[in-house]
Amino acid sequence: MKQRIVIIGSGNVATALAVAAASKCDIVQVYSRTLTHAQQLAQRVHCPLATNRLDRLEKDADIYIIAVSDDAIAQIVSQVPDNGALWIHTSGSKPIGLFSGKRKCFGVMWPMQSFSKQLSVDFVEVPLFIEASSPEAHKALHRFASTLSHTVMEADSHRRARLHLASVFACNFSNHMYTLAQEVLDEDGLPFDVLKPLIRTTVEKLQNLSPTESQTGPAARADHQVMERQASMLTGDKQAIYRLISQSIMDRHHTDK
């Protein structure tokens, strides 16, 4: 018998989880503060019920997945009474303790991936980091997580916060660098597409080399003339970021100089 799931949220993470779980479980309801968003996701995963009312959540589901913004998790937990089901949130930075005293069976399942509604993700390749309130909750959470992904790992709130911090550097900050690179190119009408082969190669190198080993560029060579010339081509925050990152790279590759 398939597990009955309620999805609380309709953003990027909620959408990815709902789509991944739809073929394994019965999505019985989708909640969102905006009814049209709940209806759109419900229709996408062939779910019969959508609501924007927390007091109208189905009461007999097996698992309730809270996939909303970090600041909204505690409010939802406080507003909805416990019904004995497994309740989980999906935040990388918020602790499991948000459920303490308000739920008997609870946990966290954080997917370490960047999601966008417009792009599909092979969820079986997404690492899931889990934590649970008890052996019974852990068993249920691990069984559910294992239906979604090939990689399910234990991570308490402290370790999950460190993983989340690392992912901000690796993903969010890297993507912001792409934004700055695009702005530099836009100034001369150059297309961002010319950088894509370089970006692909940089990522592919990490399959065989550590990030430190794969580092190249003027800062890794301590080429001060090139760095000064490039910095002079920039203004404002771009110049400050360029100098800060270049110095950080030199500090790691030229500690004896």
N, C-alpha and C positions, 0 to 999 in steps of 0.2 A: 504494500500500500504506500502510495506516495505521501511524503510529508507535506503538510499544509503550511504555506508561508504567507506572511503579511509583510509587504515592503513599505516602510515608512520613509518617504523621501522620493524625489523624482529627478534629482540632479545627475551628474555624471557617474558617480559611484553607484547610486541606487539603480540607475538604468543598466549599467554593466552587470551588476549582480542579478537583477531581475531577468535579464536576457539569458545569462548563464544558467540560472536556476530553473528557468521555465521548462526546459526539456527534461529536468530531473525531478522536479517537484510540482505541486499544484500551487500556483500563485493565486490566492483566493481574494486578495484585496491590495490595492495600492492607495496610500495616503500621500497627499501633498497639501501644503497651505493654499496653493492655487489649484482649484478644481480642474481646470482645463489641462494642467500639467499631469495631474493624477490620471485623468481620463486618457490622455495621449499615451502614457506609459502602460496603462492597463490594456489598452487596445493593442499595443505592440506585442505584449506577452500573452495575449488572449485571456486576460483576466476579467471575470464578470463584474467586479465591483471596484469603484473608485470613490474616494471621499476626501473632503477637506475638513472633516470633523473628527477630532480625536475621540470624542465620546461615542462615535459610531464605528469604531474599529471592531472587526470580527473578534469574538471572544474565545473561539474554540480552535484557533490555529495552533500548530506545533512550535513554530519558530516566528519570532518577530524581529525583523532586521531594521535597526535604526540607522539609516544612511543619510544623515542630514549634516548641516554645518556644525562644527564643533560646539559653538556657543548654544545651539538649540537642543543638544542631547539631554542635558539635565532637566530642561523644562518639560520635554516630552515624557521622560521617566517619571517626573513628579505628577504630571497631569493624568496619566493613565494608570489605573490600579493594576496590581499584580493578578495574574490569572493562572499561575502555576506553569506556564509555558516557558520555553527557553527564549530569553531576550538577549540580543547581542547588539553592540554598536560597532561601527566600522572605522573608528578614528585611529590614526597612528599616534596622535599626541595626547589624547585624553585617557585618563586612567580607568581601569575597571571599576574603581571605587565609586564612580558615578551611580552605580546600581545599588550600592551597599545600603541596607535597611529598607530598600524599596522593592527588591525582587529576591526570590528564593533561588531561582535558577537563572544564571546569567553568565555572560562572557563577552569577549571581544574577538572579532575576526577582521584583521586589517589587510586588505590587498595592497601590496606594494607595487603599484603601477599607476601610470598617468592615464586617465580616462577622458574621452570626449564623446558626447552623444553621437556625433557625426561619424565616428570611426569605430568599427568593430574590433574587438580584441579577442584573441584566442585565450579564453580564460583558463584553460587547463595549464597554460604556461605561466600564469600569474602566481607568484609566491603568496601564500596566505599565512599570516602570523596570528596565532590564537592564544587565548588565555581564558580560563574558566574558573567559576566560583567553587566548584566541588568536583570530585571524581565523576559523579553522575552527569553533571553539566559538561565536563570535558569530553566524556564519551559521546554525548549527543552532538556537541559542537564539532568534534573531530570527524565524526561520521558524516555530518553535513558538509563540512569543508572539503573532505576527501572526494565527495561527489562532484565538486566544482573544479578542483585543481589537483595536479600531480604533486605539488610541493606544499605541504602543510607543516609548519614549524612552530615550536613553542617559543613565546616571547612574552615575558611579563611587562608590566607597564613601563618600567625603567628602560629595559632593552628596546621595547617598541618605540619609545621616545627617541632613543639614540638612532635607531634605524630610520625613523622619520626625518630626523635632522640630516642624516647622511643623504637621504633621498632628495632633500631640498637642494643641497649642494650639487648632486649629480644630475638632477632633472630640472628643477625650477630655475636655478641660477644659470645652468647651461642654456636653457631655452631663452632666458633674458639676454644672454650674450648673442644668440642668433638674432634677436630683435635689434640689438645695437648694431650688429654687423649689417643687417638689412638697411638700417638708417644710413650707415656710412655709404653703402652702395647706392642708395636712392639719391644721394646728393649729386651723383654723377650719372644718374640714369642707367646704372648697371643692374642686371637681374640677380636676385638671390639664388636662382637655380645654379649659377656657376659655382657656388660653394658646396652644393650637395654632394658631389663626389668626394671632396675633402672631408666633409662631416662623416660620410659613410666609412671612409678609410680609418678615420680617427677612432670611431666606435669599434670597428672590426679588429683593430690592433689589440684591443683589450681582451680579446679571446686568448691571446698568447703572451701578452706583456702586461706588467703592472702599469697603473697610470703614471707612476714616476718614470718607469723605463721608456714609456712611449712619448714622454714630453719632448717637444721640439720647439723651435722658434727663437727669436732674438733674445728673450729673457733667459731661456735655458742655455744659450751660448754666451750670455753676459755681453751681448753686443750693444754697448751703450749708445753708440752713434745712431744705429738704426732705431733704437727705442726713443731717443730724444727727437729724432726726425718724425717718427710716427706720432708721438705725443703732441708735437707742435701742430699736427694736422687736426687735432681734436680740440674741443672746447667743453666747458662745463663738466657735467657728471661723467661724460665719456672719457675725458682726459684724466679725471681723478680715478676712475675705475681702471683705466689702462695702467696708470702708474702704480696703483695699489696691487693689482694682480701681477704685474711684471715684477715688482719687488718681492712678492710672496714666492713666485717661481724661482727667482735668483737666490732667495734665502735657503731654499731647499736644494738647489743644484750647485751652489757655490758658497757653501758655508765656510770654506777655508780661505775665502778671498775677501 
